[in-house]
Amino acid sequence: MMWMVTVNTLCDLLDWLTAAGATGLDAIKVHATPDGGVGVASGDAGIAPGETIASIPATCVMSVGRSAASAVGRACNALSSPPSPEYVLWLDMALGRRDESHESHPYLAALPKDAPDVASWTSKMLASLAGTDVGAAAMASNETLAAEHERVQAALLDATLKVPPAEMRWARGCYLSRRFPPRLLDAEAPSAGAPGVLLPFFDLLNHGKGTEIEWRGDGTSVAFAAGADIGPNSEIFNNYGSKSNDELLLAHGFALENNEHDRVALKMTVASGDGRRTLGPFYLRRGGDFPRALWRALADPTGDPASSDSDSPPEIDAESVEVLLATLERKLAPFTASKTADAKAALGAGRSASVAFYRNGQREILEDAVEALRSMLG
């Protein structure tokens, strides 16, 4: 992740955390990475498996709950039509970045000046994703935020709560790229779907595929521990999880080459009774395998694709296979057209290479699926 910040703001962040009761920060090193970003390295002694890397107090964590209880949150939630909890957090972040008296200002001031998520990219970079699911999702995200921001800002009477749209996009992007599961603080929090929390310092750790790391939270503090030995003066990585390139791009602004977790989202519009029905999304993976729910949906468009307990796919007529094939061929066409350009861009670095990695993965999955369907049709 790219962190265009100064040494002073990082020092202020670490001093703030230590003063609040964080531990372990004196035994690690924050350093520049070869790509121009920032990372965290172990000290001269290294870190043994199971050893705590660092711990920060819950009072330094930003969450939708804490923002809702703030003056900003009370003003927003007093409106006749309150904004989403995430919007309140983003507004709190944008205001706190400016306000040195804000309790989280040292953290917010140390965040990068440019958010990495795809929706925060320039229009020129977004153009490289035209016609893709990621490009469409980024545009939809910006439109949703713009509509909510315009409505809420018009309703808020306090001039000190006014921020321009660009600052809200910044806050949203920083949140999306750095959020952690809320269960780290609250064991009762849902494992999926709940708004994330922001953990200062820990979001400095870059992603390392296959990294073993342990999260420990008891409601009063959050700690990270090494799952495997970390040598002396070696970078300490986090593990963002088994995410596809569309997920990595949307939240973090980068993609991995030959990502084994890649997927293609597929929606089908089919005749159902007297009208039309949109089914999905269904996720296609590498190898040409199709989810059983897709076959069940094509066999019975009026039913619930997830309701059957059968492990075997239902009988599908040739016409349904041909409709699916035509849908996939249309979806494949833009990726086929960019194949040469993507191959060239993949040899480079930065966002252009990440876009190429994403496009290559989409094309390969769709090619596998098209080949499998053509084989079925003989």
KATALIN-V343300 format. One record per run of one state. SS is the DSSP state (~ for helix, > for strand, _ for the rest). FROM is the first residue (numbers start at 0). LEN is the number of residues. If there is no record, write none. Layout:
ss = {SS,SS}
from = {FROM,FROM}
len = {LEN,LEN}
This chain:
ss = {_,~,_,>,_,~,>,_,>,_,>,_,>,~,_,>,_,~,_,~,_,~,_,~,_,~,_,~,_,~,_,~,_,~,>,_,~,_,>,_,~,_,>,_,>,_,>,_,>,_,>,_,>,_,~,_,>,_,>,_,~,_,~,_,~,_,~,_}
from = {0,6,20,22,23,24,27,32,37,42,46,47,51,57,60,61,62,63,69,70,77,84,98,104,109,117,120,122,127,132,155,158,161,164,178,180,181,184,196,198,201,204,206,207,212,217,220,226,229,230,234,235,237,238,244,252,263,272,274,284,291,299,317,337,338,345,349,377}
len = {6,14,2,1,1,3,5,5,5,4,1,4,6,3,1,1,1,6,1,7,7,14,6,5,8,3,2,5,5,23,3,3,3,14,2,1,3,12,2,3,3,2,1,5,5,3,6,3,1,4,1,2,1,6,8,11,9,2,10,7,8,18,20,1,7,4,28,1}
